Amino acid sequence: MITSLLGKKLGMTQVYDANNVLVPVTVVEAGPCSVVQVKTSDRDGYNAVQLGFSTKKPKNTSLAERNHAKKAGLEVAPRVLSEVRLDAAPDAKAGDTVTVEIFNEGQLVDVVGTSKGKGFQGVVKRFRVGGGPASHGSMFHRRIGSIGMRQTPGRVLKNQKMPGQMGNVQRTVQNLRVVQVIADKNLLLLKGAIPGANGDDVIIRSAIKGQPRNA
């Protein structure tokens, strides 16, 4: 059974639950996703399905992408392709469609996305380092300070917090509760925030660690 979907983050809003409590939610356009390819342990060594989401313009589609989609019976190649591992042999076949209805209200899900990129940043913003004195003339306001030793070991140790690229990395938020499923519009309302900016692609899957609970 397929328990994952590809989608797009639309933004955040607020809704009232059944107990008339205001809940912050993220609106995600989840699916519909086409099954582009099916992999089985007998043929490929593992069980998985390749899902496709959204579509690409023909002028932006390569011949290999068109043929790959045509093999699954799709007229237009998907814009996003992602492979989802399964525990058992999938009961779906190429060309099938997976919709948001695989999720239920109250269910816990994990969301995989790419965090917002913030460019090259110093250690104060990147790692919340305290910095140096802010007094006049110190010239050491937002620097990192000592990063190594003079003799032993005589080098900068690995994983030392340094200035560099901040954000733009894959992150997974676990155990978000599904507040509402709007099947006719392919929308999921998830309690809390998820990685990425509005319009970014995400993967929504049934929670691996979480169990149903009241939150």
C-alpha positions in Angstrom: 0.0 0.0 0.0 1.3 3.4 -1.0 1.4 5.7 2.1 3.4 8.7 0.6 2.5 11.6 -1.7 4.4 14.3 -3.5 3.0 17.8 -3.0 3.6 21.6 -2.9 3.6 23.9 0.1 1.0 26.7 -0.4 1.3 28.6 2.8 0.1 28.9 6.4 -3.3 29.8 7.9 -5.5 29.2 10.9 -8.5 27.0 11.3 -10.8 26.0 14.2 -10.9 22.3 15.2 -13.9 20.3 16.5 -13.3 21.7 20.0 -13.4 25.3 18.7 -9.6 25.7 19.3 -7.7 27.9 16.9 -5.0 25.7 15.2 -2.1 27.0 13.0 -1.9 24.9 9.9 0.2 24.6 6.7 -1.8 24.1 3.5 -0.2 21.5 1.2 -1.4 20.6 -2.3 -0.9 16.8 -2.1 -1.2 15.0 -5.4 -2.7 13.7 -7.4 0.4 11.7 -8.2 0.8 9.3 -11.1 2.5 5.9 -10.7 5.3 6.2 -13.3 7.2 3.0 -12.5 6.8 0.0 -10.2 9.8 -1.8 -8.8 9.7 -5.3 -7.1 12.2 -7.2 -5.1 12.1 -10.1 -7.6 13.2 -7.9 -10.5 14.9 -4.9 -8.9 16.0 -6.1 -5.5 13.6 -3.9 -3.6 10.0 -2.8 -3.6 9.2 0.7 -4.5 7.0 3.0 -6.8 8.1 6.0 -8.7 5.6 8.8 -8.3 5.2 11.8 -10.5 3.6 15.2 -9.6 2.6 18.2 -11.6 3.5 18.4 -15.3 6.2 20.0 -17.5 5.8 21.9 -20.8 6.7 19.7 -23.8 9.4 22.2 -24.8 11.1 21.7 -21.5 10.9 17.9 -21.6 13.7 15.7 -22.9 13.1 12.7 -25.2 14.1 10.3 -22.4 11.5 11.9 -20.0 8.8 11.8 -22.7 9.5 8.1 -23.4 9.6 7.3 -19.7 6.2 8.9 -19.2 4.8 7.3 -22.3 5.8 3.9 -21.1 3.5 4.5 -18.1 0.7 5.7 -20.3 1.1 9.3 -19.4 0.5 12.0 -22.1 2.6 14.6 -20.4 5.8 14.0 -18.4 5.7 14.9 -14.7 7.6 17.9 -13.4 8.7 16.1 -10.2 9.7 12.4 -9.9 10.4 10.7 -6.6 10.8 7.1 -5.6 9.0 5.8 -2.5 10.2 2.6 -0.8 7.6 0.0 0.2 7.8 -2.9 2.7 5.9 -5.3 0.4 5.3 -5.7 -3.3 3.1 -2.8 -4.5 -0.5 -3.5 -5.5 -0.4 -0.5 -7.9 0.6 -0.5 -11.5 2.1 2.0 -13.8 -0.4 4.6 -14.8 -2.5 4.5 -11.6 -3.3 7.7 -9.7 -2.7 8.2 -6.0 -4.8 10.9 -4.4 -4.8 12.8 -1.0 -7.5 10.4 0.2 -4.8 7.9 1.4 -4.5 10.2 4.4 -7.1 10.5 7.2 -7.9 13.3 9.6 -6.0 12.9 12.9 -3.3 10.8 11.3 0.3 11.6 11.9 2.6 12.3 8.9 6.2 13.2 8.2 7.0 16.0 5.8 10.3 16.1 3.8 11.3 19.4 2.3 14.2 21.7 1.6 14.7 24.6 4.0 15.0 28.2 2.9 18.4 29.2 1.7 19.9 32.1 3.5 23.2 32.4 1.7 26.7 32.8 3.2 26.3 33.7 6.9 28.5 34.3 9.9 28.6 32.2 13.1 26.4 34.6 15.0 23.4 34.0 12.7 24.3 30.5 11.6 25.0 28.9 15.0 23.9 31.6 17.4 27.4 32.2 18.7 27.6 34.9 21.4 30.3 36.9 19.7 32.8 39.2 21.4 32.4 42.4 23.4 30.1 45.0 22.0 32.1 47.9 23.7 33.6 50.7 21.7 37.0 49.8 20.1 36.8 46.0 20.7 36.7 45.2 16.9 35.5 41.8 17.9 31.7 42.1 17.7 30.5 39.1 15.7 33.6 36.9 15.2 34.0 33.3 16.2 37.1 33.5 18.4 39.7 30.8 18.9 39.1 27.8 16.6 42.3 25.8 17.2 45.3 25.0 19.4 49.0 26.1 19.1 50.7 22.7 19.6 48.3 19.8 20.4 46.7 18.8 18.1 48.0 21.8 16.2 45.0 21.9 13.8 41.4 22.9 13.5 39.2 20.0 14.6 36.5 18.6 12.4 32.9 19.9 12.7 34.2 23.3 14.0 31.4 25.8 13.7 32.5 28.3 11.0 30.9 30.8 8.6 29.4 29.3 5.5 26.3 28.4 3.5 23.1 28.5 5.7 19.9 26.7 4.8 19.0 25.1 1.5 19.3 21.6 3.0 16.8 18.7 3.2 15.0 18.5 6.5 12.2 16.2 7.8 9.6 17.3 10.2 8.1 14.4 12.0 4.7 13.6 13.5 2.6 16.4 12.2 -1.2 15.9 12.7 -3.5 16.0 9.7 -6.1 18.5 10.7 -8.3 18.4 7.6 -8.4 16.6 4.3 -10.0 18.5 1.4 -10.2 15.8 -1.2 -12.0 17.7 -4.0 -9.2 20.3 -4.0 -6.3 17.9 -3.2 -5.4 19.8 -0.1 -4.0 18.7 3.3 -4.1 20.9 6.3 -1.2 20.0 8.6 -0.8 21.3 12.2 2.4 23.4 12.5 5.1 24.4 10.0 7.0 22.5 7.4 10.4 23.3 5.7 10.7 25.5 2.7 9.1 28.5 1.1 5.7 28.8 -0.4 5.6 26.9 -3.7 8.4 24.4 -2.7 8.0 20.7 -3.4 7.6 18.4 -0.4 7.1 14.7 0.3 4.3 13.7 2.7 4.4 10.2 4.2 2.8 8.3 6.9 4.7 8.9 10.2 7.4 6.3 10.8 7.8 6.9 14.5 4.5 8.5 15.5 1.3 6.9 16.8 -2.2 8.3 16.6 -2.7 10.7 19.6 -4.8 13.7 20.6 -2.8 16.9 20.2 
